[in-house]
């Protein structure tokens, strides 16, 4: 019986997504400081939207919203509140709140996709989708990011569909 290398499958799925979408992709797990990048694929994409392995992301990013949408609230609430306070302090027109965030997280959970546009950089858009284990438990988030004017940023557009399909592929191969 031939053994499957999960890392190779994840790499192949991410390369295919990056090449088809023309965007950078990365995979995150929940680490001790919140969403943590464990793998990235840049392909031939020439953009400044590069995310380093080991980077921690805010739960207010597209990637970050996936985690509190699918994890128990007690696991993510403290970080969500901290990130909202930080965002409101750092952003001139900030109006983030726990109530608004909880409403957004409900929509993310139903749609199985999160999107942010211009959060830290006005020219970037990111999409993120959950990856589940064989028992349907949330494990990680798959994300694409790129320059907003270079791709279809609709939640029902081809990039969003490609991302969700790739996340489903990863879910099908995720075995512990």
N, C-alpha and C positions, 0 to 999 in steps of 0.2 A: 504494500500500500504506500503510495507516494504521500509525503508530508507537505502540507501547504505552509508557506512562509507568510504569515500575516503582515509583517512589515513590508514585504515585497508587494503584496496585494494592495495595501494602503498606498504605497508609493505609486503604483501603477494607476490606481483610481484617481489620485490627486494630480498626476501628470496629465492624464487624459482630460480631467476637468480644466486644468490650467490652460492646456493647449486649445481645447474647444471653446472655452469662454474668453480666452485671451486676457485672463486676469491672474493675479497672484492668489494662491490658496494656502491655507494653513489649518492645522488641526490642534485643538486645545482640550485639555483635561482640567478638572478642578484640582488645583494645588493648594498648598497651605496659605497662599496669598490670593486666592481666587483663580479665575481662568488663566491657564498657563499654556503657552505655545510649546508643543512637543514635536511638531513637524511642519515644514513649510516647503512650498514648491513655487519657484519663480518662473520656470521655463525660460522662454525668450522674451518675457515681458520687460519692457524698458520703462519702469516707473519708480517713483520714490516711495511707493506704498509697500515697502518691505518690512516684514515683521520678523524679528530675531527669535530663534528657539530659546526658550527660557523666559521670554518676556511675559509679564503679568498684564492683563487687560482689565479695564474697568467693566463692571457689570452693566454699565450704561451703553457699551458698544454693542454692535450687532452680535458679536460672539458672546459677549458677557450676558446679554439678555437671555440667551438660550439656557444658561445654567439655572437662574432662579425660576425660569418658566417650567423646568422639569425636575428640579430638586426640591426636597422638603424646605419650606420657608425658614425653618429654624437654622438651616445650614447656610443660608445666603443673606438673611435679613440684615445682619450687622454690617456686612460689606456693602450691601445695597444702600443703606443709610449713609455710611461713610462716603461712598462715591457720589451720592446726591449732594451732600454737604460740600464736598470738594468741587464738584461741577458748578454749583451755585456760586461758590466763592471765586472760581477762576473765570467764569463766563459772564460777559457784560450783560447779556439779555437772558440769563438763566432763569428758568422757572420750573426746574425739576422738583418733583415731590414724590413721596412714597405712594400716595394715592394715584397720581398719574402713571407712575411706574408700574404699579400693580395692574392697572387697566391695560397698559401696553403688554405686560407679561401674559395676561390672559389671552390677548389676541395672538401673541407669538405662539403660545401653546396650541391654540386651535389651528393655526395655519401651518405650524411646524416650520416656520421660517421667520427670521428677524432681519430688519433692514435699518441701517442708519445712513444718513446723507449729510455730509459736511460737518460731522461732529467735531473733530479736532482740526481738520483741514477742509475748507469749503469745497475743494475739488474732488474729494473722495466719496465713494459710496461702497458700503459693505453689505453682504448678505451672509447669513449663517443659518445652518440647519442642524438638528440633533442627530446623533448616532446612538443606536440602542443595541443592547446585547440580545442574545437569543430569547431571553425571558421578557423582553420589552422594557427593560430598565435602562434609563438614560445613562450614557457613559461619557460622551465627549461631543464637541461641536466642530463641524466642518464649515470653513468660511472662505469666501472669495472677496477680494477687494480690488478696486481699480479707480481710474479717473472717470468721474460721472459722465462726462460727455463722450466717452469711448464705448459705452455699452448700454443696453436696455435695462433701466433700473426699476421697471415695473415688478411688483410682487407676483404677477402672473405672466411675466415675460420669459423668454427663452433661457436667460442666465439663471433666473430663480428656479426654473424647471430642471435645468442641468444640475444645479447644486443639490436640489432635493433628491434627484435620481442618484447622484453620486453618494449622498449620505445614506440612502437606502442600500446601495451596493456595499458600502462599508459595514452597515448593520448586518447584512447577510453573511459577512465574513468574520464578524467579531465573535470569537469563541475564547473563553477562559479555561 
